Amino acid sequence: MKKEMNQKPLGIKLISILAFILFIISIILAFGFIFSKSVPSAGIASFFEEQSDQQMFNTITTIVLNSLFILGFVLIPISLLFLAVGLGLLKGKEWARMMTVAISVLFLIVGILETMVFGFTGIFFENIITILLSGTIIWYLLFFKKIHDYFL
């Protein structure tokens, strides 16, 4: 049936665009985190009056910058995964559909957990959008016959 479908479903195009947007955001963050290692923190520490406060600030800043540096290298393969999934969806690959469902389930779980932990704080609406979007993507990719036929 896939061979007969000349046009990709609009939902698949939209999910692919979302995957490409996630790729762009995560690759920018990855390189930003990697280059954050070169940020000098000694100048900011001079605002503290006591030497012990300066040393504590420098220690905390070093730990944060090292963590961001490592996270940058972790984000590179994740961003490439988003790119591969976006391209795979456009080409009608079944593995891309299942990977998108798995990623959406992960985002759904994280969104629910963050909402339970943080409640009605500043990230509440972002979590609600994440939960709704992830649930919609899972529902769309698993339960629409037209989409199922597209990936056969």
GUKOL-891343 format. One record per residue: y negated, z, x negated of N, C-alpha, C, O in turn; residue in one letter. Coordinates in steps of 0.1 Angstrom, whole numbers, plus 5000, padded with zeros to 4 digits. Each point is the difference from the previous one (the first is absolute). Layout:
BEGIN
YZXYZXYZXYZXA...
end
This chain:
BEGIN
501250004992498850005008498750004991499049955004M501150114985498950014991499549864996498849984998K502149935000499749864996499149935010499249924997K501150125016499349935011498650065002499249935006E500550194989498750055002499049944990500150034988M499049895017499149934991498950104996499449984989N500250115019498950084998500450154999500950055007Q498550024983500350144998499350085012499049965004K501750145001499450095010498750064995500050044988P499149985020498750064997500150144994499450044990L501550045016500350134995500450014986499650084992G501349825004500549994986498849974991499950054989I499349865015498849974992499150124998499550024989K500350055022499150124999500650114991499350064992L502049965009500750104992500049964985499850084991I500349795007499949944986498650034994499950044989S499149935019498650034996499850144997499450044990I501250055018499950144997500750044987499550084992L501649865005500850024988499149954988500050074989A499349825012499249954990498850094998499650024988F499850035022498950104999500550124993499350054991I501950005012500550124993500349974985499850084992L500649795005500249964987498650014992500050054989F499049895017498750004993499550144998499550034989I500550055021499550144999500850084989499450074992I501949925009500950074990499849954986500150094991S499749785007499949964986498650044995499950034988I499149965020498750054996500150154996499450044990I501250045019500250144997500850024987499650094992L501449845006500950014989499249984987500050094991A499249805008499249984988498950104999499650034989F499850015022499050104999500550134995499350074992G501949975012500650124995500349994986499950104992F500649795003500449984986498850004992500050074989I498949875015498750004992499350135001499050034993F501450065017499350135001500350094988499350104997S501749864995500350084988498950004990499850094992K499449805009498949994990498750075005498949984993S501150095018498850075005499750124992500950094999V498049924995499650124993499750125009499149985009P501550134989499750125009499250104992499650105007S500349894981499350114992498650015004499450125000A499949785003498650015004499850085013499050075001G501949925008499950075013500250154998499450085006I501549954984500450144997498850084995499950125001A499149814993498950074995499150065010499150084997S501149885016499250065011500550155003499250085006F501949954989500550145002499450094989499949964988F499750165016499350084990501050074991499750014988E501450045017500950074991501049914994500449905006E500050134982500949924992501450005007500749905000Q499750215006501350005007500149915012501049945002S497850055005499949915011500149854995500649925006D498850054983500049874994501549964996500449895003Q500250214991501449974996500949985012500949915000Q498950175010500949995012499749865007500949935004M497850034996499749875006500649894992500649905006F499350114981500649894992501549995001500649905000N500150225002501450005001500449945014500949915000T498450135010500349945014499749855000500849935005I498150034989499749865000501049924992500449895004T500150164985501049934992501349995008500649895000T499850215007501250005008499849895011500949925003I498050085004499849915011499949854995500749925005V498650064984499949874994501449954995500349885002L500550204992501349964996500949975012500849914999N499150175011500849975012499649875007500849925004S497950054996499549885006500549884991500449895005L499650134982500549894991501449975002500449885001F500450225001501549985003500149945014500849905001I498550155009500049945013499649855000500649925008L498550044983499649864999501249914997500249905005G500650154985501249924997501150005010500849915001F499250205007501050005012499549915011500949945006V497850044996499549925010500249854998500049925009L500150044978500249864997501249945007499949905007I501350164991501249945007499950015015500549925007P498850194998499950015014499149895006500349945010I498650034983499249895004500749875000499849915008S501050074981500849875000501050005011500349895005L500250224999500950005012499349965012500549925008L498350124994499249965012499849844999500149945011F499650014977499849864999501349925003500049905008L501150154987501349945003500450005014500549905006A499250215001500350025014499249905008500549945010V498250054987499149915007500449864999500149925010G500350044978500549864998501349985007500349895006L500650214993501349995006499949995015500849925007G498350154999499849995015499649865004500549945010L498650014982499549865003501049904999500049895007L501050134984501149904998501250035009501049935000K498950185008501150035010501250064993501149985005G498750104985501250064993500350135007499250095003K502149935000500550125007499850124991499750115006E500449884981499850124992498650055001499750124999W499349795003498650045001499850075013499250105001A501549865010499950065013500550154999499450095004R501849924990500650134998499150094991499950125003M499649834987499250074990498750055007499550114998M499949805011498850045007500350115010499250095002T502049905005500450115009500150134992499650115004V501149894984500250124992498650064996499850125000A499349794995498750054996499250065012499450104998I500749835013499450055012500550145005499350085004S502049934994500650135004499550114990499750115004V500249864983499550094991498550045003499650125000L499649785003498650025004499950095013499250095001F501749885008500150085013500350144997499350095006L501749944986500450144997498850074992499750115004I499749824987498950074992498950025010499350114999V500449805009498950025010500250125009499150075003G502149945002500450115009499950134992499450105005I501149914983500050124992498650044997499650125001L499649784995498650044997499250055012499250094999E501149855012499450045013500450155003499250085004T502149954994500450135002499550104991499650125003M500249844984499550104990498550015001499550125000V499849775001498550015000499350015013498950045001F501949935010499450015013498849915003500149884996G498950185010498849925004498950004989498850015003F501649974984499049994990499649854998500249925009T499150054981499449874998501049894999499649885004G501650144992501049905000500849985012500949925001I498850155010500750005012500049865006501149945004F497849994997499949875006500749894992500649915005F499350114982500749904991501550025002500749905000E499850225001501450025003500549955013501049945001N498150075009500449955013500149855000500949945005I498150004988500149854998501249964993500749905003I499750174986501249974992501250025009500949914999T499250195009501250035008500149885010501149955002I497850025005500049905010500449864994500849925006L498550054983500349874994501449994995500749905001L499850204992501450004995501049995012500949934999S498850155011500949995012500049875006501149955004G497849994997499949865006500749904991500749915006T499250104981500749904991501550025001500749905001I499750224999501550035002500549945013501049935000I498350105011500449955013500049855000500949945006W498150004989499849855000501149944992500649905005Y499750154983501049934992501450025004500949924997L499450195010501450035004500349965014501249975002L497950035007500449985014499549885007500249985012F499149934981499649875006501049894997500349984988F500349965022501049904997499549884993500649944991K498150025012499449884993499950034985500249914992K499550215005499850044986501450014993500249964989I500850105018501350004995500549864997500749984990H499149935019500449864999499349934988500649924993D498250125004499249944989500650034987500049924991Y500650205008500650044987501449974998500650034990F500049905020501549964999500149884992501149954998L
end
